[in-house]
Amino acid sequence: MTNCDCCVNYVYDDEYDCYTCLVNLDEDEMRRFITGDNYNCPYFRNDDEYELARKQ
């Protein structure tokens, strides 16, 4: 299971005063995410600022 807190798509929304995902999941993806059926988000991207620097 992916950790949304570490994803670049998980951002703070000032209007709703909470964190939200920028990706619009379809119904099947949302059901798997909510029920926790070993959902591995295909849109997960690690929010690692130094990833590119380590590759150089």
PQR file of N, CA, C, O and H, with PARSE charges and radii, in Angstrom:
ATOM      1  N   MET A   1       0.841  -1.189   0.000 -0.4000 1.5000
ATOM      2  CA  MET A   1       0.000   0.000   0.000 -0.0000 2.0000
ATOM      3  C   MET A   1       0.884   1.250   0.000  0.5500 1.7000
ATOM      4  O   MET A   1       1.866   1.318   0.739 -0.5500 1.4000
ATOM      5  N   THR A   2       0.542   2.209  -0.807 -0.4000 1.5000
ATOM      6  CA  THR A   2       1.339   3.422  -0.903 -0.0000 2.0000
ATOM      7  C   THR A   2       0.977   4.391   0.221  0.5500 1.7000
ATOM      8  O   THR A   2      -0.125   4.335   0.767 -0.5500 1.4000
ATOM      9  H   THR A   2      -0.256   2.153  -1.408  0.4000 1.0000
ATOM     10  N   ASN A   3       1.885   5.254   0.551 -0.4000 1.5000
ATOM     11  CA  ASN A   3       1.682   6.242   1.592 -0.0000 2.0000
ATOM     12  C   ASN A   3       1.436   7.590   0.934  0.5500 1.7000
ATOM     13  O   ASN A   3       2.362   8.196   0.394 -0.5500 1.4000
ATOM     14  H   ASN A   3       2.780   5.300   0.107  0.4000 1.0000
ATOM     15  N   CYS A   4       0.220   8.052   0.973 -0.4000 1.5000
ATOM     16  CA  CYS A   4      -0.147   9.312   0.309 -0.0000 2.0000
ATOM     17  C   CYS A   4       0.646  10.502   0.837  0.5500 1.7000
ATOM     18  O   CYS A   4       0.892  11.459   0.101 -0.5500 1.4000
ATOM     19  H   CYS A   4      -0.532   7.559   1.411  0.4000 1.0000
ATOM     20  N   ASP A   5       1.046  10.451   2.098 -0.4000 1.5000
ATOM     21  CA  ASP A   5       1.793  11.570   2.674 -0.0000 2.0000
ATOM     22  C   ASP A   5       3.110  11.826   1.954  0.5500 1.7000
ATOM     23  O   ASP A   5       3.637  12.936   2.019 -0.5500 1.4000
ATOM     24  H   ASP A   5       0.847   9.674   2.695  0.4000 1.0000
ATOM     25  N   CYS A   6       3.649  10.826   1.272 -0.4000 1.5000
ATOM     26  CA  CYS A   6       4.931  10.955   0.576 -0.0000 2.0000
ATOM     27  C   CYS A   6       4.759  11.195  -0.917  0.5500 1.7000
ATOM     28  O   CYS A   6       5.747  11.182  -1.651 -0.5500 1.4000
ATOM     29  H   CYS A   6       3.220   9.924   1.220  0.4000 1.0000
ATOM     30  N   CYS A   7       3.547  11.410  -1.383 -0.4000 1.5000
ATOM     31  CA  CYS A   7       3.274  11.533  -2.815 -0.0000 2.0000
ATOM     32  C   CYS A   7       3.207  13.006  -3.232  0.5500 1.7000
ATOM     33  O   CYS A   7       2.686  13.844  -2.496 -0.5500 1.4000
ATOM     34  H   CYS A   7       2.745  11.420  -0.786  0.4000 1.0000
ATOM     35  N   VAL A   8       3.738  13.312  -4.418 -0.4000 1.5000
ATOM     36  CA  VAL A   8       3.703  14.690  -4.913 -0.0000 2.0000
ATOM     37  C   VAL A   8       2.283  15.121  -5.287  0.5500 1.7000
ATOM     38  O   VAL A   8       2.006  16.317  -5.382 -0.5500 1.4000
ATOM     39  H   VAL A   8       4.161  12.632  -5.017  0.4000 1.0000
ATOM     40  N   ASN A   9       1.384  14.160  -5.498 -0.4000 1.5000
ATOM     41  CA  ASN A   9       0.001  14.486  -5.854 -0.0000 2.0000
ATOM     42  C   ASN A   9      -0.868  14.814  -4.633  0.5500 1.7000
ATOM     43  O   ASN A   9      -2.018  15.223  -4.789 -0.5500 1.4000
ATOM     44  H   ASN A   9       1.608  13.189  -5.420  0.4000 1.0000
ATOM     45  N   TYR A  10      -0.337  14.640  -3.440 -0.4000 1.5000
ATOM     46  CA  TYR A  10      -1.064  14.886  -2.198 -0.0000 2.0000
ATOM     47  C   TYR A  10      -0.682  16.275  -1.694  0.5500 1.7000
ATOM     48  O   TYR A  10       0.387  16.455  -1.112 -0.5500 1.4000
ATOM     49  H   TYR A  10       0.598  14.307  -3.313  0.4000 1.0000
ATOM     50  N   VAL A  11      -1.553  17.254  -1.918 -0.4000 1.5000
ATOM     51  CA  VAL A  11      -1.230  18.648  -1.616 -0.0000 2.0000
ATOM     52  C   VAL A  11      -2.269  19.267  -0.687  0.5500 1.7000
ATOM     53  O   VAL A  11      -3.399  18.791  -0.583 -0.5500 1.4000
ATOM     54  H   VAL A  11      -2.422  17.108  -2.391  0.4000 1.0000
ATOM     55  N   TYR A  12      -1.862  20.329  -0.021 -0.4000 1.5000
ATOM     56  CA  TYR A  12      -2.755  21.031   0.892 -0.0000 2.0000
ATOM     57  C   TYR A  12      -3.668  21.957   0.097  0.5500 1.7000
ATOM     58  O   TYR A  12      -3.199  22.727  -0.742 -0.5500 1.4000
ATOM     59  H   TYR A  12      -0.944  20.716  -0.105  0.4000 1.0000
ATOM     60  N   ASP A  13      -4.957  21.884   0.358 -0.4000 1.5000
ATOM     61  CA  ASP A  13      -5.964  22.708  -0.309 -0.0000 2.0000
ATOM     62  C   ASP A  13      -6.453  23.764   0.676  0.5500 1.7000
ATOM     63  O   ASP A  13      -7.147  23.447   1.642 -0.5500 1.4000
ATOM     64  H   ASP A  13      -5.337  21.259   1.040  0.4000 1.0000
ATOM     65  N   ASP A  14      -6.084  25.030   0.425 -0.4000 1.5000
ATOM     66  CA  ASP A  14      -6.475  26.121   1.321 -0.0000 2.0000
ATOM     67  C   ASP A  14      -7.983  26.303   1.391  0.5500 1.7000
ATOM     68  O   ASP A  14      -8.516  26.666   2.439 -0.5500 1.4000
ATOM     69  H   ASP A  14      -5.520  25.287  -0.359  0.4000 1.0000
ATOM     70  N   GLU A  15      -8.667  26.056   0.298 -0.4000 1.5000
ATOM     71  CA  GLU A  15     -10.117  26.245   0.260 -0.0000 2.0000
ATOM     72  C   GLU A  15     -10.834  25.274   1.190  0.5500 1.7000
ATOM     73  O   GLU A  15     -11.767  25.658   1.896 -0.5500 1.4000
ATOM     74  H   GLU A  15      -8.235  25.761  -0.554  0.4000 1.0000
ATOM     75  N   TYR A  16     -10.394  24.002   1.192 -0.4000 1.5000
ATOM     76  CA  TYR A  16     -11.024  22.986   2.040 -0.0000 2.0000
ATOM     77  C   TYR A  16     -10.318  22.818   3.378  0.5500 1.7000
ATOM     78  O   TYR A  16     -10.817  22.121   4.261 -0.5500 1.4000
ATOM     79  H   TYR A  16      -9.637  23.689   0.619  0.4000 1.0000
ATOM     80  N   ASP A  17      -9.153  23.458   3.534 -0.4000 1.5000
ATOM     81  CA  ASP A  17      -8.378  23.404   4.762 -0.0000 2.0000
ATOM     82  C   ASP A  17      -7.977  21.970   5.130  0.5500 1.7000
ATOM     83  O   ASP A  17      -8.042  21.571   6.293 -0.5500 1.4000
ATOM     84  H   ASP A  17      -8.748  24.024   2.816  0.4000 1.0000
ATOM     85  N   CYS A  18      -7.566  21.214   4.122 -0.4000 1.5000
ATOM     86  CA  CYS A  18      -7.109  19.845   4.344 -0.0000 2.0000
ATOM     87  C   CYS A  18      -6.271  19.398   3.151  0.5500 1.7000
ATOM     88  O   CYS A  18      -6.203  20.085   2.132 -0.5500 1.4000
ATOM     89  H   CYS A  18      -7.513  21.538   3.177  0.4000 1.0000
ATOM     90  N   TYR A  19      -5.641  18.248   3.290 -0.4000 1.5000
ATOM     91  CA  TYR A  19      -4.851  17.685   2.194 -0.0000 2.0000
ATOM     92  C   TYR A  19      -5.764  16.910   1.254  0.5500 1.7000
ATOM     93  O   TYR A  19      -6.684  16.221   1.695 -0.5500 1.4000
ATOM     94  H   TYR A  19      -5.697  17.689   4.118  0.4000 1.0000
ATOM     95  N   THR A  20      -5.503  17.027  -0.042 -0.4000 1.5000
ATOM     96  CA  THR A  20      -6.284  16.314  -1.045 -0.0000 2.0000
ATOM     97  C   THR A  20      -5.354  15.762  -2.125  0.5500 1.7000
ATOM     98  O   THR A  20      -4.217  16.206  -2.283 -0.5500 1.4000
ATOM     99  H   THR A  20      -4.756  17.587  -0.400  0.4000 1.0000
ATOM    100  N   CYS A  21      -5.870  14.791  -2.853 -0.4000 1.5000
ATOM    101  CA  CYS A  21      -5.116  14.197  -3.952 -0.0000 2.0000
ATOM    102  C   CYS A  21      -5.503  14.915  -5.239  0.5500 1.7000
ATOM    103  O   CYS A  21      -6.683  15.155  -5.493 -0.5500 1.4000
ATOM    104  H   CYS A  21      -6.794  14.431  -2.725  0.4000 1.0000
ATOM    105  N   LEU A  22      -4.507  15.254  -6.048 -0.4000 1.5000
ATOM    106  CA  LEU A  22      -4.762  15.950  -7.307 -0.0000 2.0000
ATOM    107  C   LEU A  22      -5.298  15.013  -8.388  0.5500 1.7000
ATOM    108  O   LEU A  22      -5.840  15.478  -9.391 -0.5500 1.4000
ATOM    109  H   LEU A  22      -3.548  15.058  -5.842  0.4000 1.0000
ATOM    110  N   VAL A  23      -5.155  13.707  -8.197 -0.4000 1.5000
ATOM    111  CA  VAL A  23      -5.568  12.722  -9.189 -0.0000 2.0000
ATOM    112  C   VAL A  23      -7.026  12.355  -8.954  0.5500 1.7000
ATOM    113  O   VAL A  23      -7.429  12.068  -7.827 -0.5500 1.4000
ATOM    114  H   VAL A  23      -4.715  13.330  -7.382  0.4000 1.0000
ATOM    115  N   ASN A  24      -7.807  12.364 -10.013 -0.4000 1.5000
ATOM    116  CA  ASN A  24      -9.196  11.938  -9.920 -0.0000 2.0000
ATOM    117  C   ASN A  24      -9.262  10.439 -10.163  0.5500 1.7000
ATOM    118  O   ASN A  24      -9.115   9.978 -11.295 -0.5500 1.4000
ATOM    119  H   ASN A  24      -7.480  12.597 -10.929  0.4000 1.0000
ATOM    120  N   LEU A  25      -9.483   9.682  -9.095 -0.4000 1.5000
ATOM    121  CA  LEU A  25      -9.576   8.232  -9.203 -0.0000 2.0000
ATOM    122  C   LEU A  25     -10.941   7.845  -9.753  0.5500 1.7000
ATOM    123  O   LEU A  25     -11.943   8.496  -9.459 -0.5500 1.4000
ATOM    124  H   LEU A  25      -9.602  10.057  -8.176  0.4000 1.0000
ATOM    125  N   ASP A  26     -10.976   6.789 -10.549 -0.4000 1.5000
ATOM    126  CA  ASP A  26     -12.270   6.310 -11.027 -0.0000 2.0000
ATOM    127  C   ASP A  26     -12.947   5.525  -9.900  0.5500 1.7000
ATOM    128  O   ASP A  26     -12.347   5.328  -8.843 -0.5500 1.4000
ATOM    129  H   ASP A  26     -10.162   6.260 -10.788  0.4000 1.0000
ATOM    130  N   GLU A  27     -14.172   5.080 -10.110 -0.4000 1.5000
ATOM    131  CA  GLU A  27     -14.951   4.427  -9.051 -0.0000 2.0000
ATOM    132  C   GLU A  27     -14.263   3.181  -8.514  0.5500 1.7000
ATOM    133  O   GLU A  27     -14.225   2.971  -7.301 -0.5500 1.4000
ATOM    134  H   GLU A  27     -14.659   5.240 -10.969  0.4000 1.0000
ATOM    135  N   ASP A  28     -13.720   2.354  -9.398 -0.4000 1.5000
ATOM    136  CA  ASP A  28     -13.066   1.120  -8.966 -0.0000 2.0000
ATOM    137  C   ASP A  28     -11.814   1.412  -8.146  0.5500 1.7000
ATOM    138  O   ASP A  28     -11.576   0.775  -7.120 -0.5500 1.4000
ATOM    139  H   ASP A  28     -13.750   2.525 -10.383  0.4000 1.0000
ATOM    140  N   GLU A  29     -11.007   2.385  -8.604 -0.4000 1.5000
ATOM    141  CA  GLU A  29      -9.797   2.750  -7.871 -0.0000 2.0000
ATOM    142  C   GLU A  29     -10.153   3.331  -6.505  0.5500 1.7000
ATOM    143  O   GLU A  29      -9.490   3.031  -5.512 -0.5500 1.4000
ATOM    144  H   GLU A  29     -11.200   2.903  -9.438  0.4000 1.0000
ATOM    145  N   MET A  30     -11.181   4.151  -6.450 -0.4000 1.5000
ATOM    146  CA  MET A  30     -11.584   4.758  -5.184 -0.0000 2.0000
ATOM    147  C   MET A  30     -12.086   3.698  -4.201  0.5500 1.7000
ATOM    148  O   MET A  30     -11.784   3.763  -3.010 -0.5500 1.4000
ATOM    149  H   MET A  30     -11.720   4.395  -7.256  0.4000 1.0000
ATOM    150  N   ARG A  31     -12.844   2.731  -4.694 -0.4000 1.5000
ATOM    151  CA  ARG A  31     -13.341   1.661  -3.817 -0.0000 2.0000
ATOM    152  C   ARG A  31     -12.175   0.867  -3.235  0.5500 1.7000
ATOM    153  O   ARG A  31     -12.158   0.580  -2.038 -0.5500 1.4000
ATOM    154  H   ARG A  31     -13.090   2.678  -5.662  0.4000 1.0000
ATOM    155  N   ARG A  32     -11.198   0.510  -4.075 -0.4000 1.5000
ATOM    156  CA  ARG A  32     -10.033  -0.240  -3.594 -0.0000 2.0000
ATOM    157  C   ARG A  32      -9.227   0.588  -2.599  0.5500 1.7000
ATOM    158  O   ARG A  32      -8.713   0.050  -1.618 -0.5500 1.4000
ATOM    159  H   ARG A  32     -11.212   0.743  -5.047  0.4000 1.0000
ATOM    160  N   PHE A  33      -9.114   1.882  -2.841 -0.4000 1.5000
ATOM    161  CA  PHE A  33      -8.369   2.756  -1.942 -0.0000 2.0000
ATOM    162  C   PHE A  33      -9.060   2.852  -0.584  0.5500 1.7000
ATOM    163  O   PHE A  33      -8.412   2.718   0.454 -0.5500 1.4000
ATOM    164  H   PHE A  33      -9.532   2.319  -3.638  0.4000 1.0000
ATOM    165  N   ILE A  34     -10.358   3.080  -0.591 -0.4000 1.5000
ATOM    166  CA  ILE A  34     -11.104   3.259   0.658 -0.0000 2.0000
ATOM    167  C   ILE A  34     -11.172   1.966   1.465  0.5500 1.7000
ATOM    168  O   ILE A  34     -11.028   1.989   2.687 -0.5500 1.4000
ATOM    169  H   ILE A  34     -10.884   3.188  -1.435  0.4000 1.0000
ATOM    170  N   THR A  35     -11.390   0.844   0.791 -0.4000 1.5000
ATOM    171  CA  THR A  35     -11.503  -0.427   1.513 -0.0000 2.0000
ATOM    172  C   THR A  35     -10.148  -1.000   1.875  0.5500 1.7000
ATOM    173  O   THR A  35     -10.074  -1.914   2.697 -0.5500 1.4000
ATOM    174  H   THR A  35     -11.508   0.825  -0.202  0.4000 1.0000
ATOM    175  N   GLY A  36      -9.073  -0.493   1.289 -0.4000 1.5000
ATOM    176  CA  GLY A  36      -7.735  -0.955   1.624 -0.0000 2.0000
ATOM    177  C   GLY A  36      -7.413  -2.316   1.051  0.5500 1.7000
ATOM    178  O   GLY A  36      -6.637  -3.057   1.654 -0.5500 1.4000
ATOM    179  H   GLY A  36      -9.133   0.249   0.621  0.4000 1.0000
ATOM    180  N   ASP A  37      -7.971  -2.672  -0.078 -0.4000 1.5000
ATOM    181  CA  ASP A  37      -7.726  -3.969  -0.711 -0.0000 2.0000
ATOM    182  C   ASP A  37      -6.369  -4.007  -1.400  0.5500 1.7000
ATOM    183  O   ASP A  37      -6.288  -4.195  -2.614 -0.5500 1.4000
ATOM    184  H   ASP A  37      -8.602  -2.070  -0.568  0.4000 1.0000
ATOM    185  N   ASN A  38      -5.288  -3.827  -0.611 -0.4000 1.5000
ATOM    186  CA  ASN A  38      -3.926  -3.825  -1.157 -0.0000 2.0000
ATOM    187  C   ASN A  38      -3.816  -2.917  -2.373  0.5500 1.7000
ATOM    188  O   ASN A  38      -3.254  -3.303  -3.398 -0.5500 1.4000
ATOM    189  H   ASN A  38      -5.354  -3.675   0.375  0.4000 1.0000
ATOM    190  N   TYR A  39      -4.344  -1.736  -2.254 -0.4000 1.5000
ATOM    191  CA  TYR A  39      -4.347  -0.783  -3.365 -0.0000 2.0000
ATOM    192  C   TYR A  39      -2.968  -0.162  -3.518  0.5500 1.7000
ATOM    193  O   TYR A  39      -2.462   0.477  -2.596 -0.5500 1.4000
ATOM    194  H   TYR A  39      -4.801  -1.423  -1.421  0.4000 1.0000
ATOM    195  N   ASN A  40      -2.368  -0.350  -4.675 -0.4000 1.5000
ATOM    196  CA  ASN A  40      -1.113   0.301  -5.031 -0.0000 2.0000
ATOM    197  C   ASN A  40      -1.428   1.347  -6.091  0.5500 1.7000
ATOM    198  O   ASN A  40      -1.700   1.017  -7.246 -0.5500 1.4000
ATOM    199  H   ASN A  40      -2.779  -0.869  -5.424  0.4000 1.0000
ATOM    200  N   CYS A  41      -1.389   2.579  -5.697 -0.4000 1.5000
ATOM    201  CA  CYS A  41      -1.782   3.671  -6.572 -0.0000 2.0000
ATOM    202  C   CYS A  41      -0.860   3.765  -7.790  0.5500 1.7000
ATOM    203  O   CYS A  41       0.354   3.898  -7.637 -0.5500 1.4000
ATOM    204  H   CYS A  41      -1.168   2.847  -4.759  0.4000 1.0000
ATOM    205  N   PRO A  42      -1.425   3.696  -8.994 -0.5600 1.5000
ATOM    206  CA  PRO A  42      -0.586   3.803 -10.198  0.2800 2.0000
ATOM    207  C   PRO A  42      -0.080   5.226 -10.439  0.5500 1.7000
ATOM    208  O   PRO A  42       0.797   5.433 -11.278 -0.5500 1.4000
ATOM    209  N   TYR A  43      -0.617   6.199  -9.718 -0.4000 1.5000
ATOM    210  CA  TYR A  43      -0.236   7.597  -9.893 -0.0000 2.0000
ATOM    211  C   TYR A  43       0.757   8.068  -8.834  0.5500 1.7000
ATOM    212  O   TYR A  43       1.165   9.230  -8.839 -0.5500 1.4000
ATOM    213  H   TYR A  43      -1.329   6.030  -9.037  0.4000 1.0000
ATOM    214  N   PHE A  44       1.148   7.173  -7.925 -0.4000 1.5000
ATOM    215  CA  PHE A  44       2.056   7.540  -6.841 -0.0000 2.0000
ATOM    216  C   PHE A  44       3.413   7.948  -7.399  0.5500 1.7000
ATOM    217  O   PHE A  44       4.022   7.227  -8.188 -0.5500 1.4000
ATOM    218  H   PHE A  44       0.817   6.229  -7.920  0.4000 1.0000
ATOM    219  N   ARG A  45       3.869   9.117  -6.972 -0.4000 1.5000
ATOM    220  CA  ARG A  45       5.220   9.599  -7.290 -0.0000 2.0000
ATOM    221  C   ARG A  45       5.832  10.102  -5.999  0.5500 1.7000
ATOM    222  O   ARG A  45       5.275  10.977  -5.337 -0.5500 1.4000
ATOM    223  H   ARG A  45       3.374   9.703  -6.331  0.4000 1.0000
ATOM    224  N   ASN A  46       6.970   9.553  -5.646 -0.4000 1.5000
ATOM    225  CA  ASN A  46       7.629   9.900  -4.397 -0.0000 2.0000
ATOM    226  C   ASN A  46       8.025  11.378  -4.405  0.5500 1.7000
ATOM    227  O   ASN A  46       8.599  11.873  -5.375 -0.5500 1.4000
ATOM    228  H   ASN A  46       7.423   8.842  -6.184  0.4000 1.0000
ATOM    229  N   ASP A  47       7.714  12.057  -3.332 -0.4000 1.5000
ATOM    230  CA  ASP A  47       8.036  13.481  -3.188 -0.0000 2.0000
ATOM    231  C   ASP A  47       9.435  13.618  -2.599  0.5500 1.7000
ATOM    232  O   ASP A  47       9.605  14.119  -1.487 -0.5500 1.4000
ATOM    233  H   ASP A  47       7.248  11.655  -2.545  0.4000 1.0000
ATOM    234  N   ASP A  48      10.421  13.172  -3.346 -0.4000 1.5000
ATOM    235  CA  ASP A  48      11.804  13.177  -2.899 -0.0000 2.0000
ATOM    236  C   ASP A  48      12.561  14.243  -3.689  0.5500 1.7000
ATOM    237  O   ASP A  48      12.898  14.044  -4.856 -0.5500 1.4000
ATOM    238  H   ASP A  48      10.283  12.765  -4.248  0.4000 1.0000
ATOM    239  N   GLU A  49      12.821  15.366  -3.043 -0.4000 1.5000
ATOM    240  CA  GLU A  49      13.474  16.488  -3.704 -0.0000 2.0000
ATOM    241  C   GLU A  49      14.878  16.137  -4.187  0.5500 1.7000
ATOM    242  O   GLU A  49      15.367  16.718  -5.156 -0.5500 1.4000
ATOM    243  H   GLU A  49      12.547  15.527  -2.094  0.4000 1.0000
ATOM    244  N   TYR A  50      15.521  15.194  -3.519 -0.4000 1.5000
ATOM    245  CA  TYR A  50      16.925  14.903  -3.806 -0.0000 2.0000
ATOM    246  C   TYR A  50      17.112  13.700  -4.718  0.5500 1.7000
ATOM    247  O   TYR A  50      18.249  13.302  -4.970 -0.5500 1.4000
ATOM    248  H   TYR A  50      15.124  14.722  -2.731  0.4000 1.0000
ATOM    249  N   GLU A  51      16.035  13.108  -5.220 -0.4000 1.5000
ATOM    250  CA  GLU A  51      16.126  11.933  -6.070 -0.0000 2.0000
ATOM    251  C   GLU A  51      16.978  12.204  -7.310  0.5500 1.7000
ATOM    252  O   GLU A  51      17.844  11.400  -7.656 -0.5500 1.4000
ATOM    253  H   GLU A  51      15.111  13.431  -5.016  0.4000 1.0000
ATOM    254  N   LEU A  52      16.739  13.317  -7.970 -0.4000 1.5000
ATOM    255  CA  LEU A  52      17.486  13.649  -9.179 -0.0000 2.0000
ATOM    256  C   LEU A  52      18.960  13.911  -8.858  0.5500 1.7000
ATOM    257  O   LEU A  52      19.836  13.512  -9.625 -0.5500 1.4000
ATOM    258  H   LEU A  52      16.035  13.970  -7.690  0.4000 1.0000
ATOM    259  N   ALA A  53      19.240  14.569  -7.745 -0.4000 1.5000
ATOM    260  CA  ALA A  53      20.620  14.883  -7.369 -0.0000 2.0000
ATOM    261  C   ALA A  53      21.418  13.616  -7.105  0.5500 1.7000
ATOM    262  O   ALA A  53      22.610  13.566  -7.410 -0.5500 1.4000
ATOM    263  H   ALA A  53      18.528  14.893  -7.122  0.4000 1.0000
ATOM    264  N   ARG A  54      20.782  12.587  -6.542 -0.4000 1.5000
ATOM    265  CA  ARG A  54      21.495  11.334  -6.258 -0.0000 2.0000
ATOM    266  C   ARG A  54      21.865  10.599  -7.538  0.5500 1.7000
ATOM    267  O   ARG A  54      22.834   9.839  -7.551 -0.5500 1.4000
ATOM    268  H   ARG A  54      19.814  12.628  -6.295  0.4000 1.0000
ATOM    269  N   LYS A  55      21.120  10.809  -8.608 -0.4000 1.5000
ATOM    270  CA  LYS A  55      21.382  10.117  -9.869 -0.0000 2.0000
ATOM    271  C   LYS A  55      22.559  10.723 -10.625  0.5500 1.7000
ATOM    272  O   LYS A  55      23.123  10.081 -11.512 -0.5500 1.4000
ATOM    273  H   LYS A  55      20.333  11.427  -8.597  0.4000 1.0000
ATOM    274  N   GLN A  56      22.929  11.940 -10.285 -0.4000 1.5000
ATOM    275  CA  GLN A  56      23.997  12.622 -11.014 -0.0000 2.0000
ATOM    276  C   GLN A  56      25.355  12.177 -10.550  0.5500 1.7000
ATOM    277  O   GLN A  56      26.369  12.654 -11.060 -0.5500 1.4000
ATOM    278  H   GLN A  56      22.471  12.461  -9.565  0.4000 1.0000
TER
END
